[in-house]
Amino acid sequence: MPRMRPELTEEQLRALPSRAEARVYEALRAQLPDDALVIHSVRWLYRTRRGTVSEGEGDFTVFLPQSGFLTIEVKGGGIALDGRTGAWSSIDQNQSSNPIKDPFLQATRQRYAILDQLRGHTAWRRWTGQWLHCGHAVLFPDVRSPAPFAGPDRPIEIIGVQSDLPRLADWISRILRFWTGSRPTDPLGVQGVDIAEQIFCSSICVKPLLSIALANEEEIRIRLTEQQARVLRVIGGRHRALVGGGAGTGKTLIALEKARRAALEGKQALMICYNRPLADVLRAAHAGIPGLDVLSYHQLCERRIARAREITGRDVLVEAQKAYAGGNLYDMQLPFALALANEVVPEKYDAVVVDEAQDFSDEYWLGVEDLLKDRESGHLYVFFDPNQMLYKRRGSLPINDEPFWLTVNCRNTQHIHTAAYRYYKGEIIDPPEIAGAPLSDLIAETGAAQADAIAREIGRLLTTEGLRPSDMVVLVMGKPKQSYYDLLLSRRLAGNVQWSVEVHAPKEILLDTVARFKGLEAPIVFLWLPPVIDEDQDREALYVGLSRAKSCVYVVGSRLACAAISTVVREAGAHVSGQE
C-alpha cells in the first residue's frame, strides 16, 4: 500500500464532499505500490520567481520513485463543455448543471505549482537528478469515453475515464510516458519521494514560548483570584474573623485587600505578617495609601520600640531583655517589648489584619491585640494555614469563632497542586483549572553538579524561552544556606544576568530559602533539596517550597534526595493526566 497523505479513515472518506475523489483515493490506495506517495488535496500559496502570488489547490499528486510525479484533477458526475463560451459544468444525478473550473487548466497549474515549490525549497537541493519526470492528467471516473473531451490543448492520452479506474497504476505509467516522450529524464528515486514528502507533508509541532504560556495562565489566575475575593463579602461588617486556606488559595491577597479597604474608608489600618520579605513586597506594592501600614511582625516591634524611646526616653527592649534574660530575642524579648511599648505609644489602629498567623505564638498575640484603639469594637482579621507552620511555635489564635475556609487553589497548576498537597493536612482544597506542565527533576550527585544543572537550565529559559530573571527563583532547603548560595554565585549566566541573594531585584535571579520565601510566589521555582529528605520532618518545607511555584517546578538534588519525593511527582503527573 502506498503512503497516503493524509491517511483518511473510512469514516473520513465517507465524509468527503466529492464522492468521486473518495473513489479515486480508495483506488490509488489499493493499486499503487508501497514505494509510491499519494498526496490528496494539495494546497499552495507562494510567490513565484516572476514576483506574482500563486494560490490554488489540486486533487491528487502521485510520486513514483521509478519515474517522477503526476498531478491528477478529478471531476465526478457528468461533464459538459460549452464550445462557444469555453465554460465547463458538471451534471449531477438530478440532471442539474453546475459551473466548474476548467479541469485541464487546474491540472496544469497544479503541476507547475508542485515543480516551483520543489525547486524553490532548500531541501530539494539534496536531489541528485538533473531532469525531473512529471506530467498532469484529468480523470472523469463517471464518464465512459475520453473522446468527447479531446482537443488541441486536451490530448486524449492524458484523459482518464471510468474504465481506467480499476487499472490506475497502468494508466499513470502510460501518462508519464506520454509526457516524457524521447526526452531524457532522471527517475525521482526513493530519496526524491522522501524529500517531496518532507516538503509537502512534514508534521508541524511548534510549542509556544514558555513566557507566552505563563502569560496565558496568569489571565486565568486573575479570574480565579477575583472569585476568591467573595470571602470579603462574606466577612462583611464583622469585627473579627478567622480565614483559613491552603497554599495558593489567595489568603494574602484577600488579607491585604481587607486592610486596604479599611484604610480607604478612613480607618487607620495595619497589616502584619511573619515574613519580612513578604512584608517588604506587599508594602512596596501598596505604598502611598494614607492610613495603611504594612509591616512584618518584627518590623512592627522595632518601630514601636523606637517610638516609645522617642516619646518617653525608655528603652523597652532593654527592659524586656532584663525580664527575659537568656530568652530568645525574636520569640520572647521583642514580643514583650512590643507589649511594653503599646502602653506608652498613643498611635493605635482601627483595623489590624494578620497574615501567616500560624507562625504567631501566644506571646505575639498579647502585643497585637493591644494595637487596637478599642479591643471590643476594633477590627481584627486573622488569616492562617496550619500546614505552613515552619517555625514550630505553639500559639492559640485570638478568635474563637469557626474560620471561613478558602477552598480553591488559584495560584498553582494542577501538577504542582497535586504534588504539594500530598504534604497538606486539613480542609479539602480544590485544584485549579490550569493543568500546566509536569514537574521536572534536575538530578546530580554533587552540589557543584547540581549548581551547574540549575545555571544551565536558567540560561536556557532566559535565552530560548524568553523568560525574565524575575520569573525565576532558586529556593534552598538544605543547610547551611550560604554553602548553596556560594555554589551558584560562582556560576555565570547568559546575557550577563546576575544572582541576587535574599534581595528581590527585577533584573536578577533571586536565591533564597524556603522559609524566607513563605507567603511569596514566582512563576518558576527551582527547589534545591538537602542530601537527605525526611518526609515527616520536612513535610511543611516541601509543601511550602513546591507551592511557591505558579507554573513550573524543578526539583534539584541527588538521586537519593529526589527519590524521596519522586513518587509524589510521578503520581501527581499521572493524576493530572487522568483528569485531562
C-alpha positions in Angstrom: 0.0 0.0 0.0 1.4 3.4 -0.9 2.0 6.2 1.6 -1.3 8.1 1.6 -1.2 11.7 2.8 -3.3 12.4 4.7 -4.2 8.9 5.9 -8.0 9.0 5.8 -10.2 6.6 7.7 -13.3 5.1 6.1 -15.4 7.5 8.1 -13.4 10.4 6.8 -13.6 9.1 3.2 -17.4 8.9 3.5 -17.5 12.5 4.7 -15.6 13.9 1.7 -17.7 16.4 -0.2 -16.7 14.7 -3.5 -17.7 11.0 -3.8 -15.6 10.8 -7.0 -12.4 11.9 -5.0 -13.2 9.3 -2.4 -13.4 6.5 -5.0 -10.1 7.6 -6.6 -8.5 7.8 -3.2 -9.6 4.2 -2.5 -8.4 3.0 -5.9 -4.9 4.6 -5.6 -4.6 3.2 -2.1 -5.4 -0.3 -3.3 -3.5 -0.4 -6.5 -0.2 1.6 -6.3 3.0 0.0 -5.0 4.4 0.5 -1.4 7.1 2.9 -2.6 4.6 5.4 -4.0 3.5 8.6 -2.3 0.0 9.9 -2.9 -1.0 13.4 -1.6 -4.7 14.3 -1.7 -5.8 17.9 -1.8 -2.5 19.7 -2.2 -2.8 23.4 -1.4 -0.3 26.0 -2.2 0.3 29.7 -1.7 3.7 31.2 -2.7 5.4 33.9 -4.6 6.7 32.8 -8.0 10.1 33.8 -9.4 8.3 36.4 -11.5 7.1 38.0 -8.3 3.4 37.0 -8.7 1.5 35.2 -6.0 0.3 31.7 -6.9 -2.6 30.2 -4.9 -4.6 27.1 -5.6 -5.5 23.5 -4.7 -5.1 20.2 -6.6 -6.9 16.9 -6.1 -4.1 14.3 -6.3 -0.3 14.3 -6.8 1.3 10.9 -7.2 5.1 10.5 -6.7 6.7 7.3 -8.1 10.4 6.6 -7.4 11.0 4.8 -10.7 9.7 7.7 -12.7 8.5 11.1 -11.4 5.2 12.7 -10.4 1.8 13.2 -11.9 -0.9 15.7 -10.9 -4.4 14.5 -11.3 -7.6 16.6 -11.4 -10.8 14.6 -10.7 -14.2 15.6 -11.8 -17.2 13.4 -10.9 -20.6 13.1 -12.5 -21.5 14.1 -16.0 -19.3 16.8 -17.6 -20.2 19.4 -20.2 -18.1 21.9 -22.2 -19.7 24.8 -24.0 -17.6 25.2 -27.1 -19.0 28.7 -27.7 -18.0 30.2 -24.3 -15.4 27.7 -23.1 -17.4 27.2 -19.9 -17.2 23.9 -18.1 -20.0 22.4 -15.9 -20.8 19.2 -14.1 -24.1 17.4 -14.3 -25.4 15.7 -11.1 -27.8 12.7 -10.8 -30.7 15.1 -10.9 -29.5 16.4 -14.3 -28.8 19.8 -12.7 -25.9 21.7 -14.3 -23.3 23.4 -12.0 -20.4 25.5 -13.3 -16.9 24.3 -12.6 -13.3 25.4 -13.4 -11.5 24.1 -16.4 -10.1 20.8 -15.1 -7.2 20.7 -17.6 -6.1 24.2 -16.6 -6.4 23.2 -12.9 -4.2 20.1 -13.5 -1.7 22.2 -15.4 -1.4 24.8 -12.7 -1.1 22.1 -10.1 1.8 20.5 -12.0 3.8 23.8 -12.3 3.0 24.7 -8.7 4.4 21.4 -7.5 7.5 22.0 -9.7 8.0 25.5 -8.4 7.7 24.5 -4.8 10.1 21.6 -5.2 12.7 23.6 -7.0 12.4 26.6 -4.6 12.7 24.6 -1.4 16.2 24.2 0.2 15.6 20.5 0.9 15.3 19.8 -2.9 19.0 20.6 -3.3 19.6 17.1 -1.9 18.0 15.5 -5.0 20.9 14.3 -7.3 19.0 14.2 -10.6 19.0 16.7 -13.4 15.7 16.4 -15.3 12.5 15.6 -13.3 10.0 13.4 -14.9 6.5 14.9 -14.4 3.1 15.5 -16.0 -0.6 16.2 -15.4 -3.9 14.4 -16.2 -7.6 14.7 -15.7 -9.8 11.8 -14.5 -13.5 11.6 -15.1 -14.5 8.4 -13.1 -18.2 8.6 -14.1 -17.6 9.0 -17.9 -17.3 6.1 -20.3 -15.3 7.6 -23.2 -12.5 10.2 -23.3 -13.1 11.1 -26.9 -15.6 13.9 -26.4 -13.1 15.8 -24.3 -10.1 15.6 -26.6 -8.9 18.8 -28.2 -5.7 20.6 -29.2 -4.9 21.5 -25.6 -6.5 18.3 -24.3 -4.7 15.3 -25.7 -6.7 12.1 -25.3 -3.6 10.5 -23.8 -3.9 12.5 -20.5 -7.6 11.9 -20.0 -8.9 9.1 -17.7 -12.4 7.7 -17.6 -14.4 5.0 -15.7 -12.6 2.1 -17.4 -9.2 3.4 -16.2 -10.3 3.4 -12.5 -9.6 -0.4 -12.0 -6.1 0.0 -13.7 -4.8 3.2 -12.3 -1.2 2.1 -11.9 -1.0 1.3 -15.7 -2.9 4.5 -16.6 -0.4 6.7 -14.5 2.6 4.9 -16.1 1.1 5.4 -19.6 0.5 9.1 -19.0 4.0 9.7 -17.6 5.5 8.0 -20.7 3.4 10.4 -22.8 4.8 13.4 -21.1 8.4 12.2 -21.2 8.5 11.2 -24.9 12.1 10.9 -26.0 13.4 13.5 -23.6 15.9 12.0 -21.2 14.9 12.3 -17.5 16.1 11.0 -14.2 14.0 8.8 -12.0 12.7 10.5 -8.9 14.1 7.8 -6.7 13.3 6.9 -3.1 15.3 9.9 -2.0 13.2 12.2 -4.2 10.0 10.8 -2.9 11.1 11.3 0.7 12.1 14.9 0.0 8.8 15.6 -1.6 7.0 14.1 1.4 9.1 16.3 3.7 8.3 19.4 1.7 4.5 18.9 1.3 3.6 16.7 4.3 6.0 17.3 7.1 4.4 17.4 10.5 4.4 20.6 12.4 4.6 20.9 16.2 5.7 24.3 17.4 5.4 24.8 21.1 4.7 28.3 22.4 7.4 30.1 24.2 7.2 29.3 27.9 6.9 33.1 28.5 3.7 33.2 26.5 2.3 30.1 28.2 2.9 31.8 31.6 1.1 34.9 30.5 -1.9 32.9 29.3 -2.0 31.0 32.7 -1.8 34.3 34.5 -5.0 35.6 32.8 -6.8 32.6 34.3 -5.3 33.1 37.8 -6.5 36.7 37.8 -10.1 35.5 37.3 -9.7 32.8 39.9 -8.3 35.3 42.4 -11.3 37.6 41.9 -13.5 34.6 42.7 -11.7 34.2 46.0 -12.4 37.8 46.9 -16.0 36.8 47.5 -14.9 36.0 51.1 -14.7 39.7 51.7 -18.4 40.0 51.2 -19.0 37.0 53.5 -16.9 38.7 56.2 -18.9 41.8 55.7 -19.1 44.1 58.7 -17.8 41.5 61.2 -15.4 43.0 63.6 -13.4 39.8 64.0 -13.0 36.9 61.6 -10.7 33.9 61.0 -9.9 32.9 57.4 -8.1 29.7 56.7 -6.9 28.1 53.5 -4.1 26.1 51.9 -1.3 27.4 49.9 -2.4 29.3 46.8 -5.9 30.0 47.9 -5.4 33.8 47.9 -5.2 34.4 51.7 -2.5 37.1 51.5 -4.3 38.9 48.6 -7.6 39.0 50.4 -5.9 40.0 53.7 -4.2 42.9 52.0 -7.4 43.9 50.3 -9.2 43.9 53.6 -6.6 46.2 55.1 -6.6 48.4 52.0 -10.4 48.9 52.1 -10.3 49.8 55.7 -7.7 52.5 55.0 -9.7 53.8 52.1 -12.7 54.1 54.4 -10.7 56.5 56.6 -9.6 54.0 59.2 -6.1 53.5 60.5 -5.2 50.0 59.2 -2.3 47.7 59.8 -1.4 44.5 58.0 1.3 42.4 59.6 2.8 39.1 58.6 5.7 37.0 59.9 8.0 37.0 56.9 9.9 40.2 56.4 10.5 39.7 52.6 6.7 39.2 52.2 6.0 42.4 54.1 8.6 44.3 52.0 7.0 43.2 48.8 3.4 44.0 49.9 4.4 47.4 51.3 6.2 48.4 48.1 3.1 47.3 46.1 0.7 49.5 48.2 2.9 52.4 49.1 1.1 55.8 49.1 -2.2 54.7 50.6 -2.9 57.0 53.5 -3.7 55.3 56.8 -2.2 51.9 55.7 0.9 50.3 57.3 2.3 47.1 56.1 5.0 45.5 58.3 6.4 42.2 59.3 5.8 41.4 63.0 9.4 42.2 64.0 9.5 45.3 61.9 6.4 46.4 63.9 8.2 45.6 67.1 11.2 47.7 66.1 9.1 50.6 65.0 7.0 50.7 68.3 10.1 50.3 70.4 11.8 53.2 68.6 8.6 55.3 69.1 8.4 54.5 72.8 12.1 55.6 73.1 11.3 58.8 71.2 8.3 59.7 73.4 9.5 58.7 76.9 13.2 58.1 76.6 12.6 54.5 77.9 14.3 51.6 76.1 11.6 49.0 76.5 13.8 46.4 74.7 16.4 46.6 77.4 13.6 46.2 80.0 12.3 43.1 78.1 15.8 41.7 77.9 16.2 42.0 81.6 12.8 40.5 82.3 13.6 37.6 80.0 17.3 37.2 80.4 18.5 34.3 78.3 15.2 34.2 76.4 15.2 34.3 72.6 15.2 37.8 71.1 12.6 37.2 68.5 10.3 34.8 70.3 10.3 36.4 73.8 12.1 39.7 74.2 10.8 41.6 71.2 7.1 40.4 71.8 7.4 41.6 75.4 9.0 44.9 74.3 6.1 45.4 71.9 3.6 45.0 74.8 5.6 47.5 76.9 5.7 50.0 74.0 2.0 49.8 73.5 1.5 51.1 77.0 3.1 54.4 76.1 2.8 54.8 72.4 -0.6 56.6 71.7 -0.9 55.7 68.0 -3.3 52.8 67.6 -5.3 51.2 64.8 -9.0 50.8 63.9 -8.3 47.6 62.0 -5.5 45.0 62.3 -5.1 42.3 59.6 -2.7 39.4 60.4 -1.4 37.1 57.7 0.7 33.9 58.4 -1.0 33.7 61.8 0.1 30.1 62.2 3.6 31.4 62.9 2.5 33.7 65.8 2.9 32.4 69.4 0.8 33.4 72.4 3.5 36.0 73.3 3.0 37.6 69.9 -0.8 37.9 70.2 -0.5 39.8 73.5 1.1 42.8 71.8 -1.0 42.5 68.6 -4.4 42.9 70.3 -3.1 45.9 72.2 -2.6 47.7 68.9 -6.3 48.2 68.5 -7.8 51.5 69.7 -10.7 49.6 71.1 -10.3 45.9 71.7 -14.1 45.4 71.7 -15.1 47.4 68.6 -11.8 47.3 66.7 -11.5 45.1 63.6 -9.2 42.1 63.8 -8.9 39.7 60.9 -6.6 36.6 61.1 -5.5 34.5 58.1 -3.7 31.2 58.5 -2.6 27.9 57.1 -1.6 25.4 59.8 0.4 23.4 57.2 2.9 26.3 56.8 4.0 26.3 60.4 7.7 26.2 59.5 8.8 27.8 62.8 7.0 25.2 65.1 5.7 27.8 67.6 2.7 26.9 69.7 0.0 29.5 69.9 -3.7 29.9 70.1 -5.5 32.1 67.6 -7.1 35.1 69.4 -10.6 34.5 67.8 -12.8 31.6 68.9 -15.2 31.6 66.0 -15.2 29.0 63.3 -13.0 30.1 60.5 -14.1 30.9 56.9 -12.3 28.5 54.6 -10.9 29.3 51.2 -11.2 26.1 49.2 -9.9 26.8 45.7 -6.2 26.9 44.8 -5.9 29.9 42.4 -2.0 30.1 42.3 -0.6 26.7 41.1 -1.2 24.4 38.2 -2.9 21.1 38.7 0.5 19.3 38.6 2.0 21.5 41.2 -1.1 21.4 43.4 -1.3 17.7 43.4 2.4 17.3 44.3 2.4 20.0 47.0 -0.9 19.0 48.5 0.3 15.4 49.2 2.0 17.2 52.2 -1.1 19.0 53.3 -3.5 18.1 56.1 -6.8 19.8 56.6 -9.8 21.1 54.7 -10.1 19.8 51.1 -8.7 22.4 48.7 -9.9 22.1 45.1 -7.3 22.2 42.4 -7.0 25.0 39.9 -8.3 24.6 36.3 -4.8 25.2 34.8 -3.2 21.8 34.0 0.3 23.2 33.4 3.5 21.2 32.8 4.7 18.2 34.8 7.3 18.7 37.5 10.9 18.3 36.3 13.9 16.7 38.1 17.5 18.0 37.9 19.4 15.1 39.3 23.2 15.3 40.1 25.2 13.7 42.8 27.3 16.6 44.0 26.4 20.1 45.0 28.6 21.5 42.3 27.0 19.4 39.6 23.5 20.4 40.9 24.6 24.1 40.7 25.8 23.5 37.1 22.4 22.0 36.2 20.5 24.9 37.7 22.6 27.5 36.0 22.4 25.7 32.6 18.6 25.4 32.7 18.1 29.0 33.9 20.3 30.1 31.0 18.1 28.1 28.6 15.0 29.6 30.0 16.4 33.1 29.6 17.7 32.7 26.1 15.4 30.2 24.4 12.1 30.6 26.3 12.0 34.4 26.6 11.7 34.5 30.4 12.7 37.4 32.6 15.0 36.9 35.6 12.2 37.9 37.9 10.2 34.9 36.6 12.5 32.5 38.4 13.7 31.9 42.0 16.0 29.3 43.5 14.8 28.1 46.9 17.2 26.3 49.2 16.0 23.7 51.7 19.5 22.5 52.7 21.8 23.9 55.4 23.9 25.8 55.7 22.2 28.0 53.1 25.3 30.0 52.4 27.1 26.9 51.0 24.4 26.5 48.5 24.4 30.2 47.6 28.2 30.2 47.1 27.9 27.3 44.6 25.6 29.3 42.4 27.3 32.6 42.8 30.4 31.2 41.1 28.3 30.2 38.0 27.8 32.8 35.3 24.5 33.2 33.5 23.7 34.0 29.9 23.3 37.7 29.0 25.3 38.8 32.0 22.3 38.2 34.3 23.4 38.3 37.9 22.4 36.4 41.0 20.8 38.2 44.0 21.0 36.7 47.5 17.8 37.3 49.5 17.1 40.6 47.9 14.4 41.0 45.3 15.8 42.7 42.2 13.7 42.6 38.9 16.7 42.0 36.6 18.5 39.4 38.8 17.8 35.7 39.7 16.8 35.5 43.4 18.5 33.0 45.7 16.6 32.5 48.9 15.4 29.9 51.4 12.0 28.2 51.5 11.3 29.7 54.9 12.1 33.2 53.9 10.1 32.9 50.7 7.0 31.7 52.5 4.0 33.8 51.5 5.6 34.8 48.2 5.3 33.2 44.8 7.1 33.0 41.4 6.2 31.6 38.0 9.2 29.1 38.1 10.8 27.6 41.3 14.0 25.6 41.5 13.5 23.7 44.8 17.1 22.7 45.9 16.9 19.7 48.2 19.3 18.7 51.0 21.2 15.5 50.7 18.6 13.5 52.7 14.9 14.1 52.9 12.9 13.2 56.0 9.3 13.4 54.8 7.9 13.8 58.3 10.4 16.4 59.5 10.4 18.2 56.1 6.7 18.0 55.3 6.0 21.7 55.8 9.1 22.8 53.9 8.2 20.6 50.9 4.6 21.8 51.0 5.7 25.4 51.1 8.6 25.1 48.7 6.5 23.3 46.0 3.5 25.5 46.3 5.5 28.7 45.8 5.6 28.0 42.1 2.8 29.2 39.9 3.6 27.4 36.7 6.8 25.2 36.8 8.8 23.4 39.5 12.3 22.0 39.1 13.2 19.6 41.9 17.0 19.7 42.3 19.1 17.2 44.2 20.8 13.8 44.3 19.1 10.8 43.1 18.5 9.7 46.7 17.0 13.0 47.7 14.8 13.3 44.6 13.7 9.7 45.0 12.1 10.7 48.4 9.6 12.8 46.5 9.7 11.3 43.0 6.8 9.0 43.8 4.7 12.1 44.7 5.8 13.8 41.5 5.0 10.8 39.3 1.7 10.3 41.0 0.9 13.9 40.6 1.6 13.7 36.8 -0.5 10.6 36.4 -3.3 12.1 38.4 -3.4 15.2 36.3 -3.1 13.3 33.1 -6.1 11.2 34.2 -8.1 14.4 34.7 -7.2 15.7 31.3 
